[in-house]
Amino acid sequence: MAVGAIGAIGAVMLGRNGARRKRGQSVPNRWARPGMSVVFRAELMPGRDGSERTFQVKELLPSGRVLLENFAGEHAEKEFEEIR
């Protein structure tokens, strides 16, 4: 019975948080922002120091990929080291 009560309380709390947001609006998960520094994984650029694998995000695309300053192409989150 206690488990059911906890579940009901959780549902009410989630419902309240959802009501604060306007309908139709969702907050996308943005892993990068313009101006932010990102570092390519060492496996993708072997033999290069971390400073040589570091670039700045120029633009975040709707697909979640990024364009970098002074580096051609679109790049996905998986190509970079995790943000600490």
Phi and psi restraints in degrees (value plus and minus 20) as a CYANA .aco file:
   2 ALA   PHI     -84.8   -44.8
   2 ALA   PSI     -56.0   -16.0
   3 VAL   PHI     -83.7   -43.7
   3 VAL   PSI     -61.1   -21.1
   4 GLY   PHI     -82.7   -42.7
   4 GLY   PSI     -59.2   -19.2
   5 ALA   PHI     -85.6   -45.6
   5 ALA   PSI     -60.8   -20.8
   6 ILE   PHI     -84.2   -44.2
   6 ILE   PSI     -62.3   -22.3
   7 GLY   PHI     -82.0   -42.0
   7 GLY   PSI     -60.0   -20.0
   8 ALA   PHI     -86.4   -46.4
   8 ALA   PSI     -60.4   -20.4
   9 ILE   PHI     -83.7   -43.7
   9 ILE   PSI     -62.2   -22.2
  10 GLY   PHI     -81.9   -41.9
  10 GLY   PSI     -60.7   -20.7
  11 ALA   PHI     -84.3   -44.3
  11 ALA   PSI     -60.4   -20.4
  12 VAL   PHI     -84.9   -44.9
  12 VAL   PSI     -62.5   -22.5
  13 MET   PHI     -85.2   -45.2
  13 MET   PSI     -61.6   -21.6
  14 LEU   PHI     -84.9   -44.9
  14 LEU   PSI     -59.2   -19.2
  15 GLY   PHI     -81.9   -41.9
  15 GLY   PSI     -60.3   -20.3
  16 ARG   PHI     -85.1   -45.1
  16 ARG   PSI     -64.0   -24.0
  17 ASN   PHI     -82.8   -42.8
  17 ASN   PSI     -59.8   -19.8
  18 GLY   PHI     -87.3   -47.3
  18 GLY   PSI     -51.0   -11.0
  19 ALA   PHI     -90.6   -50.6
  19 ALA   PSI     -42.9    -2.9
  20 ARG   PHI     -91.3   -51.3
  20 ARG   PSI     -50.3   -10.3
  21 ARG   PHI     -99.4   -59.4
  21 ARG   PSI     122.8   162.8
  22 LYS   PHI     -90.3   -50.3
  22 LYS   PSI     128.8   168.8
  23 ARG   PHI     -82.9   -42.9
  23 ARG   PSI     120.4   160.4
  24 GLY   PHI      64.3   104.3
  24 GLY   PSI     -31.6     8.4
  25 GLN   PHI    -117.3   -77.3
  25 GLN   PSI     111.5   151.5
  26 SER   PHI    -149.3  -109.3
  26 SER   PSI     128.3   168.3
  27 VAL   PHI    -115.3   -75.3
  27 VAL   PSI      89.8   129.8
  28 PRO   PHI     -89.6   -49.6
  28 PRO   PSI     130.9   170.9
  29 ASN   PHI     -99.8   -59.8
  29 ASN   PSI      89.2   129.2
  30 ARG   PHI    -124.1   -84.1
  30 ARG   PSI      91.5   131.5
  31 TRP   PHI    -107.8   -67.8
  31 TRP   PSI     -34.0     6.0
  32 ALA   PHI    -161.8  -121.8
  32 ALA   PSI     136.1   176.1
  33 ARG   PHI    -155.9  -115.9
  33 ARG   PSI     131.3   171.3
  34 PRO   PHI     -74.8   -34.8
  34 PRO   PSI     115.8   155.8
  35 GLY   PHI      71.5   111.5
  35 GLY   PSI     -34.3     5.7
  36 MET   PHI     -94.9   -54.9
  36 MET   PSI     124.3   164.3
  37 SER   PHI    -107.6   -67.6
  37 SER   PSI     117.3   157.3
  38 VAL   PHI    -149.1  -109.1
  38 VAL   PSI     131.0   171.0
  39 VAL   PHI    -141.4  -101.4
  39 VAL   PSI     102.2   142.2
  40 PHE   PHI     -83.1   -43.1
  40 PHE   PSI     124.7   164.7
  41 ARG   PHI     -81.3   -41.3
  41 ARG   PSI     124.7   164.7
  42 ALA   PHI     -80.6   -40.6
  42 ALA   PSI     -50.9   -10.9
  43 GLU   PHI     -83.9   -43.9
  43 GLU   PSI     -46.8    -6.8
  44 LEU   PHI    -105.5   -65.5
  44 LEU   PSI     -40.7    -0.7
  45 MET   PHI    -156.1  -116.1
  45 MET   PSI      48.2    88.2
  46 PRO   PHI     -83.2   -43.2
  46 PRO   PSI     124.2   164.2
  47 GLY   PHI      62.1   102.1
  47 GLY   PSI     -16.9    23.1
  48 ARG   PHI    -129.6   -89.6
  48 ARG   PSI     121.2   161.2
  49 ASP   PHI     -90.1   -50.1
  49 ASP   PSI     139.4   179.4
  50 GLY   PHI     -75.4   -35.4
  50 GLY   PSI     -56.5   -16.5
  51 SER   PHI     -88.2   -48.2
  51 SER   PSI     -47.4    -7.4
  52 GLU   PHI    -101.2   -61.2
  52 GLU   PSI     -34.4     5.6
  53 ARG   PHI    -122.0   -82.0
  53 ARG   PSI     -14.5    25.5
  54 THR   PHI    -117.3   -77.3
  54 THR   PSI     110.3   150.3
  55 PHE   PHI    -157.8  -117.8
  55 PHE   PSI     142.6   182.6
  56 GLN   PHI    -122.2   -82.2
  56 GLN   PSI     120.2   160.2
  57 VAL   PHI     -93.8   -53.8
  57 VAL   PSI     106.4   146.4
  58 LYS   PHI    -111.0   -71.0
  58 LYS   PSI     -63.0   -23.0
  59 GLU   PHI    -174.5  -134.5
  59 GLU   PSI     121.2   161.2
  60 LEU   PHI    -119.5   -79.5
  60 LEU   PSI     102.9   142.9
  61 LEU   PHI    -106.7   -66.7
  61 LEU   PSI     137.3   177.3
  62 PRO   PHI     -77.2   -37.2
  62 PRO   PSI     -45.7    -5.7
  63 SER   PHI     -95.6   -55.6
  63 SER   PSI     -28.5    11.5
  64 GLY   PHI      74.4   114.4
  64 GLY   PSI     -27.9    12.1
  65 ARG   PHI    -102.4   -62.4
  65 ARG   PSI     146.8   186.8
  66 VAL   PHI    -145.7  -105.7
  66 VAL   PSI     134.5   174.5
  67 LEU   PHI    -125.5   -85.5
  67 LEU   PSI     119.0   159.0
  68 LEU   PHI    -129.6   -89.6
  68 LEU   PSI     133.3   173.3
  69 GLU   PHI     -96.2   -56.2
  69 GLU   PSI     114.9   154.9
  70 ASN   PHI      39.9    79.9
  70 ASN   PSI       8.8    48.8
  71 PHE   PHI    -173.2  -133.2
  71 PHE   PSI     105.3   145.3
  72 ALA   PHI     -97.3   -57.3
  72 ALA   PSI     132.9   172.9
  73 GLY   PHI      74.9   114.9
  73 GLY   PSI     149.4   189.4
  74 GLU   PHI    -116.6   -76.6
  74 GLU   PSI     123.2   163.2
  75 HIS   PHI    -153.7  -113.7
  75 HIS   PSI     121.2   161.2
  76 ALA   PHI    -114.6   -74.6
  76 ALA   PSI     140.5   180.5
  77 GLU   PHI     -76.1   -36.1
  77 GLU   PSI     -56.1   -16.1
  78 LYS   PHI     -85.7   -45.7
  78 LYS   PSI     -35.9     4.1
  79 GLU   PHI     -99.4   -59.4
  79 GLU   PSI     -31.0     9.0
  80 PHE   PHI    -133.2   -93.2
  80 PHE   PSI     137.7   177.7
  81 GLU   PHI     -86.6   -46.6
  81 GLU   PSI     133.6   173.6
  82 GLU   PHI     -84.4   -44.4
  82 GLU   PSI     126.7   166.7
  83 ILE   PHI     -97.2   -57.2
  83 ILE   PSI     110.7   150.7
